[in-house]
Amino acid sequence: MISIGIDKRRSIEFTKKADYNKCWNISLKYSNMLVKNINSRDLYTICCSVYGQYLTELKSKKLPIKNKNYIQVWDTMINTVKKGVLERQAIKLLHQTSYQHN
C-alpha cells in the first residue's frame, strides 16, 4: 500500500519535470527566432509577436504558465525591450538562459 503512494508521487514529479523541460525547449525555439531577427528595426513588435506565439504553444500543449521562471524571463525581456534600453542584450540574455536550461 505504501509503495503505491510513493510510485504515484514519483510519477507526478517525473511528469512535472518533463513538462518543465518541454517549456524550456520551447523557450529556446522561440528565443532562436528572436536572435535571428535581432537587427530588425521594429524589435518590440517582433518580440511581442514571438512571445505571443510562445504562450500560444504552451497553452495548446496544456503546459503550466502561471508563476513559472520560464515565463518570468520572457516578461523581463519584453519589459526591457519596451523601455527601449539594452534591447539586444535582453534578447541575448533570454536566449542564453533558455539554452542553459536545456
Backbone as a printed PyTorch tensor [residue, N CA C, xyz], in Angstrom:
tensor([[[  0.8210,  -1.1910,   0.0000],
         [  0.0000,   0.0000,   0.0000],
         [  0.8640,   1.2540,   0.0000]],

        [[  1.9240,   1.2510,   0.7630],
         [  2.8010,   2.4150,   0.8250],
         [  3.5070,   2.6330,  -0.5080]],

        [[  3.9390,   1.5560,  -1.1520],
         [  4.6640,   1.7050,  -2.4100],
         [  3.7890,   2.2990,  -3.5170]],

        [[  2.4910,   2.0880,  -3.4700],
         [  1.5930,   2.6730,  -4.4670],
         [  1.6110,   4.1920,  -4.3350]],

        [[  1.5730,   4.6940,  -3.1230],
         [  1.6230,   6.1320,  -2.8970],
         [  2.9480,   6.7280,  -3.3390]],

        [[  4.0170,   6.0310,  -3.0490],
         [  5.3460,   6.5020,  -3.4490],
         [  5.4600,   6.5080,  -4.9640]],

        [[  4.9920,   5.4480,  -5.6120],
         [  5.0630,   5.3780,  -7.0720],
         [  4.2180,   6.4750,  -7.7270]],

        [[  3.0740,   6.7470,  -7.1510],
         [  2.2070,   7.7890,  -7.6970],
         [  2.8620,   9.1590,  -7.5710]],

        [[  3.4310,   9.4440,  -6.4100],
         [  4.1230,  10.7200,  -6.2170],
         [  5.3200,  10.8410,  -7.1460]],

        [[  6.0490,   9.7620,  -7.2860],
         [  7.2140,   9.7460,  -8.1810],
         [  6.7710,  10.0250,  -9.6150]],

        [[  5.7020,   9.3970, -10.0410],
         [  5.1780,   9.5910, -11.3890],
         [  4.7600,  11.0450, -11.6120]],

        [[  4.1110,  11.6270, -10.6220],
         [  3.6850,  13.0320, -10.7130],
         [  4.8990,  13.9450, -10.8480]],

        [[  5.9310,  13.7010, -10.0600],
         [  7.1350,  14.5380, -10.1110],
         [  7.8780,  14.3700, -11.4350]],

        [[  7.9180,  13.1590, -11.9730],
         [  8.5410,  12.9550, -13.2840],
         [  7.7820,  13.7200, -14.3610]],

        [[  6.4700,  13.7170, -14.2720],
         [  5.6470,  14.4540, -15.2360],
         [  5.9000,  15.9530, -15.1300]],

        [[  5.9790,  16.4650, -13.8990],
         [  6.2690,  17.8890, -13.6980],
         [  7.6250,  18.2630, -14.2880]],

        [[  8.6170,  17.4190, -14.0480],
         [  9.9680,  17.6790, -14.5610],
         [  9.9840,  17.6320, -16.0830]],

        [[  9.2760,  16.6910, -16.6720],
         [  9.2100,  16.5870, -18.1320],
         [  8.5270,  17.8230, -18.7300]],

        [[  7.4520,  18.2770, -18.0940],
         [  6.7680,  19.4870, -18.5650],
         [  7.6780,  20.7070, -18.4570]],

        [[  8.4110,  20.8030, -17.3660],
         [  9.3460,  21.9050, -17.1510],
         [ 10.3990,  21.9210, -18.2620]],

        [[ 10.9360,  20.7630, -18.5850],
         [ 11.9370,  20.6710, -19.6490],
         [ 11.3420,  21.0070, -21.0160]],

        [[ 10.1080,  20.5890, -21.2680],
         [  9.4410,  20.9290, -22.5260],
         [  9.2920,  22.4390, -22.6650]],

        [[  8.9210,  23.0880, -21.5780],
         [  8.7270,  24.5370, -21.6120],
         [ 10.0350,  25.2600, -21.9490]],

        [[ 11.1310,  24.8090, -21.3720],
         [ 12.4200,  25.4310, -21.6790],
         [ 12.8500,  25.1250, -23.1120]],

        [[ 12.5480,  23.9430, -23.6140],
         [ 12.8660,  23.6230, -25.0110],
         [ 12.0860,  24.5250, -25.9640]],

        [[ 10.8360,  24.7480, -25.6590],
         [ 10.0090,  25.6340, -26.4720],
         [ 10.5330,  27.0690, -26.3680]],

        [[ 10.9450,  27.4680, -25.1800],
         [ 11.5190,  28.7970, -24.9890],
         [ 12.7620,  28.9820, -25.8570]],

        [[ 13.5950,  27.9690, -25.9110],
         [ 14.8020,  28.0410, -26.7420],
         [ 14.4330,  28.1770, -28.2160]],

        [[ 13.4310,  27.4420, -28.6430],
         [ 12.9950,  27.5080, -30.0390],
         [ 12.5920,  28.9300, -30.4250]],

        [[ 11.8020,  29.5730, -29.5640],
         [ 11.3330,  30.9190, -29.8690],
         [ 12.4060,  31.9850, -29.6210]],

        [[ 13.2930,  31.7610, -28.6830],
         [ 14.3750,  32.7330, -28.4940],
         [ 15.3470,  32.6850, -29.6760]],

        [[ 15.4850,  31.5190, -30.3130],
         [ 16.2810,  31.4310, -31.5460],
         [ 15.6920,  32.3240, -32.6370]],

        [[ 14.3700,  32.3760, -32.7140],
         [ 13.7080,  33.2590, -33.6840],
         [ 14.0650,  34.7140, -33.4210]],

        [[ 14.0640,  35.0880, -32.1490],
         [ 14.3960,  36.4680, -31.7960],
         [ 15.8470,  36.8010, -32.1350]],

        [[ 16.7440,  35.8820, -31.8590],
         [ 18.1610,  36.1180, -32.1410],
         [ 18.3750,  36.3040, -33.6470]],

        [[ 17.6410,  35.5570, -34.4550],
         [ 17.7690,  35.7020, -35.9120],
         [ 17.2900,  37.0650, -36.3930]],

        [[ 16.3720,  37.6800, -35.6580],
         [ 15.8230,  38.9900, -36.0380],
         [ 16.3280,  40.1190, -35.1460]],

        [[ 17.4560,  39.9400, -34.5090],
         [ 17.9320,  40.8900, -33.5090],
         [ 18.3060,  42.2490, -34.1080]],

        [[ 18.6000,  42.2930, -35.3880],
         [ 18.9770,  43.5600, -36.0170],
         [ 17.8100,  44.2440, -36.7140]],

        [[ 16.6190,  43.8130, -36.4420],
         [ 15.4320,  44.3900, -37.0500],
         [ 15.1660,  45.7810, -36.4790]],

        [[ 14.4960,  46.6110, -37.2740],
         [ 14.1820,  47.9720, -36.8250],
         [ 13.0660,  47.9810, -35.7790]],

        [[ 12.0400,  47.1860, -35.9930],
         [ 10.8920,  47.1740, -35.0850],
         [ 10.9850,  45.9680, -34.1530]],

        [[ 11.9650,  45.9910, -33.2890],
         [ 12.2680,  44.8500, -32.4260],
         [ 11.1510,  44.5800, -31.4150]],

        [[ 10.5320,  45.6290, -30.8960],
         [  9.4800,  45.4420, -29.9000],
         [  8.2940,  44.6660, -30.4770]],

        [[  7.8780,  44.9990, -31.6840],
         [  6.7560,  44.3080, -32.3170],
         [  7.0880,  42.8450, -32.5600]],

        [[  8.2980,  42.5810, -33.0160],
         [  8.7230,  41.2050, -33.2570],
         [  8.7490,  40.4290, -31.9490]],

        [[  9.2700,  41.0390, -30.8880],
         [  9.3310,  40.3780, -29.5750],
         [  7.9380,  40.0430, -29.0640]],

        [[  7.0120,  40.9800, -29.1970],
         [  5.6390,  40.7280, -28.7400],
         [  4.9920,  39.6110, -29.5440]],

        [[  5.2370,  39.6050, -30.8400],
         [  4.6670,  38.5720, -31.7000],
         [  5.2160,  37.1890, -31.3420]],

        [[  6.5220,  37.0980, -31.1860],
         [  7.1500,  35.8170, -30.8570],
         [  6.7310,  35.3620, -29.4610]],

        [[  6.6320,  36.3000, -28.5280],
         [  6.1800,  35.9640, -27.1710],
         [  4.7560,  35.4140, -27.2040]],

        [[  3.8980,  36.0210, -28.0070],
         [  2.5330,  35.5270, -28.1500],
         [  2.5010,  34.1170, -28.7180]],

        [[  3.3560,  33.8560, -29.6990],
         [  3.4440,  32.5080, -30.2680],
         [  3.9190,  31.5060, -29.2160]],

        [[  4.8870,  31.9340, -28.4120],
         [  5.4260,  31.0810, -27.3420],
         [  4.3190,  30.7160, -26.3580]],

        [[  3.5740,  31.7070, -25.9060],
         [  2.4920,  31.4460, -24.9540],
         [  1.4030,  30.5650, -25.5720]],

        [[  1.0990,  30.8020, -26.8310],
         [  0.0830,  30.0050, -27.5090],
         [  0.4910,  28.5400, -27.5830]],

        [[  1.7620,  28.2900, -27.8850],
         [  2.2160,  26.9010, -27.9470],
         [  2.1660,  26.2360, -26.5740]],

        [[  2.5690,  26.9750, -25.5370],
         [  2.4930,  26.4210, -24.1770],
         [  1.0470,  26.0790, -23.8130]],

        [[  0.1380,  26.9960, -24.1190],
         [ -1.2730,  26.7650, -23.7950],
         [ -1.8520,  25.6100, -24.5950]],

        [[ -1.4680,  25.5240, -25.8660],
         [ -2.0110,  24.4540, -26.7010],
         [ -1.5350,  23.0750, -26.2460]],

        [[ -0.3610,  23.0220, -25.6380],
         [  0.1590,  21.7600, -25.1160],
         [ -0.2120,  21.5470, -23.6510]],

        [[ -1.0420,  22.4590, -23.1350],
         [ -1.5410,  22.3910, -21.7580],
         [ -0.4050,  22.3450, -20.7300]],

        [[  0.6090,  23.1850, -20.9690],
         [  1.7390,  23.2800, -20.0460],
         [  1.4930,  24.4490, -19.0950]],

        [[  1.9970,  24.3590, -17.8750],
         [  1.7490,  25.4270, -16.8950],
         [  2.4490,  26.7280, -17.2730]],

        [[  1.7400,  27.8600, -17.0620],
         [  2.3360,  29.1550, -17.3880],
         [  2.2580,  30.1540, -16.2350]],

        [[  1.6060,  29.8050, -15.1600],
         [  1.4710,  30.7470, -14.0430],
         [  2.5880,  30.5500, -13.0330]],

        [[  3.2030,  31.6570, -12.6600],
         [  4.2600,  31.6830, -11.6420],
         [  5.4300,  30.7510, -11.9780]],

        [[  5.8820,  30.7920, -13.2170],
         [  6.9880,  29.9480, -13.6600],
         [  8.1470,  30.8300, -14.1120]],

        [[  9.3610,  30.3790, -13.8450],
         [ 10.5220,  31.2010, -14.1730],
         [ 10.7560,  31.3190, -15.6780]],

        [[ 10.3240,  30.3480, -16.4800],
         [ 10.4910,  30.4690, -17.9200],
         [  9.5670,  31.5390, -18.4980]],

        [[  8.4750,  31.8480, -17.8380],
         [  7.6020,  32.9510, -18.2460],
         [  8.1700,  34.2670, -17.7310]],

        [[  8.6980,  34.2730, -16.5250],
         [  9.2630,  35.4830, -15.9340],
         [ 10.4280,  36.0280, -16.7680]],

        [[ 11.2410,  35.1460, -17.3130],
         [ 12.3640,  35.5700, -18.1490],
         [ 11.8450,  36.2840, -19.3990]],

        [[ 10.8030,  35.7450, -19.9980],
         [ 10.2200,  36.3830, -21.1770],
         [  9.5820,  37.7210, -20.8210]],

        [[  8.8800,  37.7970, -19.6950],
         [  8.2720,  39.0600, -19.2620],
         [  9.3330,  40.1320, -19.0520]],

        [[ 10.4390,  39.7520, -18.4440],
         [ 11.5330,  40.6880, -18.2090],
         [ 12.0940,  41.1900, -19.5390]],

        [[ 12.2770,  40.2900, -20.4910],
         [ 12.7890,  40.6770, -21.8040],
         [ 11.8250,  41.6510, -22.4800]],

        [[ 10.5320,  41.3620, -22.4540],
         [  9.5340,  42.2350, -23.0840],
         [  9.5560,  43.6180, -22.4400]],

        [[  9.6090,  43.6780, -21.1120],
         [  9.6380,  44.9700, -20.4170],
         [ 10.8950,  45.7620, -20.7560]],

        [[ 12.0170,  45.0910, -20.8710],
         [ 13.2700,  45.7630, -21.2070],
         [ 13.2340,  46.3020, -22.6290]],

        [[ 12.7480,  45.5080, -23.5580],
         [ 12.6600,  45.9550, -24.9530],
         [ 11.6570,  47.0970, -25.0790]],

        [[ 10.5840,  47.0480, -24.2970],
         [  9.5700,  48.1030, -24.3200],
         [ 10.1550,  49.4450, -23.8930]],

        [[ 11.0680,  49.4130, -22.9280],
         [ 11.7160,  50.6450, -22.4660],
         [ 12.6480,  51.2270, -23.5140]],

        [[ 13.1150,  50.3920, -24.4230],
         [ 13.9960,  50.8710, -25.4770],
         [ 15.4520,  50.9620, -25.0630]],

        [[ 15.8080,  50.3230, -23.9740],
         [ 17.1780,  50.3540, -23.4830],
         [ 17.7130,  48.9220, -23.4410]],

        [[ 18.8710,  48.7070, -24.0130],
         [ 19.5460,  47.4000, -23.9830],
         [ 18.6760,  46.2710, -24.5440]],

        [[ 17.9880,  46.5460, -25.6640],
         [ 17.0870,  45.5360, -26.2330],
         [ 17.8330,  44.2770, -26.6490]],

        [[ 18.9210,  44.4640, -27.3660],
         [ 19.6630,  43.3070, -27.8780],
         [ 20.2420,  42.4660, -26.7440]],

        [[ 20.7220,  43.1270, -25.7010],
         [ 21.2720,  42.3950, -24.5710],
         [ 20.1820,  41.5960, -23.8570]],

        [[ 18.9820,  42.1490, -23.7770],
         [ 17.8640,  41.4300, -23.1390],
         [ 17.5150,  40.1690, -23.9180]],

        [[ 17.5310,  40.2750, -25.2440],
         [ 17.2280,  39.1080, -26.0800],
         [ 18.3370,  38.0740, -25.9560]],

        [[ 19.5650,  38.5310, -25.9550],
         [ 20.6950,  37.6070, -25.8200],
         [ 20.6610,  36.9000, -24.4650]],

        [[ 20.2880,  37.6290, -23.4100],
         [ 20.1950,  37.0240, -22.0810],
         [ 19.0660,  35.9940, -22.0320]],

        [[ 17.9390,  36.3000, -22.6450],
         [ 16.8440,  35.3430, -22.7390],
         [ 17.2990,  34.0790, -23.4560]],

        [[ 17.9900,  34.2540, -24.5660],
         [ 18.4630,  33.1090, -25.3320],
         [ 19.4670,  32.2830, -24.5320]],

        [[ 20.3730,  32.9670, -23.8700],
         [ 21.3850,  32.2690, -23.0550],
         [ 20.7280,  31.4890, -21.9240]],

        [[ 19.7610,  32.0900, -21.2680],
         [ 19.0540,  31.4310, -20.1690],
         [ 18.3040,  30.1990, -20.6710]],

        [[ 17.6190,  30.3560, -21.8040],
         [ 16.8880,  29.2160, -22.3790],
         [ 17.8510,  28.1000, -22.7710]],

        [[ 18.9780,  28.4830, -23.3290],
         [ 19.9740,  27.4940, -23.7490],
         [ 20.5390,  26.7430, -22.5510]],

        [[ 20.8140,  27.4580, -21.4560],
         [ 21.3940,  26.8350, -20.2780],
         [ 20.4340,  25.8770, -19.5860]],

        [[ 19.1500,  26.1080, -19.7320],
         [ 18.1640,  25.2210, -19.0910],
         [ 17.8650,  23.9900, -19.9240]],

        [[ 18.4790,  23.8860, -21.0780],
         [ 18.2600,  22.6900, -21.9180],
         [ 19.3430,  21.6770, -21.6930]]])
